[in-house]
């Protein structure tokens, strides 16, 4: 099943740009997913299980590398957002 996910990241740090850039770069590393970045969010699209796995891996990686952050997500099934 196709899934489009919109995610915004809010690092709990004074220097918040490097964690956001790192998270976006990590998401762009998934060749089997479509990723588009906008000023306030990033949209990831692909097979539902793959999108959810990528988000889980990227958020875990981000917490390990940069520390605490808030992630806000919206999901829509069977919709091609890009």
Residue pairs with C-beta under 8 A, 6 or more apart in sequence:
1 47
1 48
1 77
1 78
2 45
2 46
2 47
2 48
2 77
2 78
2 79
2 80
3 45
3 46
3 47
3 48
3 51
3 52
3 75
3 76
3 77
4 43
4 44
4 45
4 51
4 75
4 76
4 79
4 80
4 81
4 82
5 43
5 44
5 45
5 51
5 52
5 55
5 73
5 74
5 75
6 41
6 42
6 43
6 73
6 74
6 75
6 81
7 41
7 42
7 43
7 44
7 55
7 71
7 72
7 73
8 40
8 41
8 42
8 71
8 72
8 73
9 19
9 20
9 23
9 62
9 69
9 70
9 71
10 16
10 69
10 70
10 71
10 72
11 19
11 20
11 66
11 67
11 68
11 69
12 67
12 68
12 69
12 70
13 19
13 66
13 67
13 68
13 69
18 66
19 62
19 65
19 66
19 67
19 69
22 62
22 65
22 66
23 58
23 62
23 66
23 69
24 35
24 37
24 42
26 58
26 61
26 62
27 33
27 35
27 42
27 44
27 54
27 58
28 35
30 44
30 46
30 50
30 54
32 46
32 47
32 50
33 44
33 45
33 46
33 50
33 51
33 54
34 43
34 44
34 45
34 46
34 82
35 42
35 43
35 44
35 45
36 42
36 43
36 81
36 82
37 43
43 81
43 82
44 51
44 54
44 55
45 51
45 80
45 81
45 82
46 54
48 77
55 73
59 71
62 69
63 69
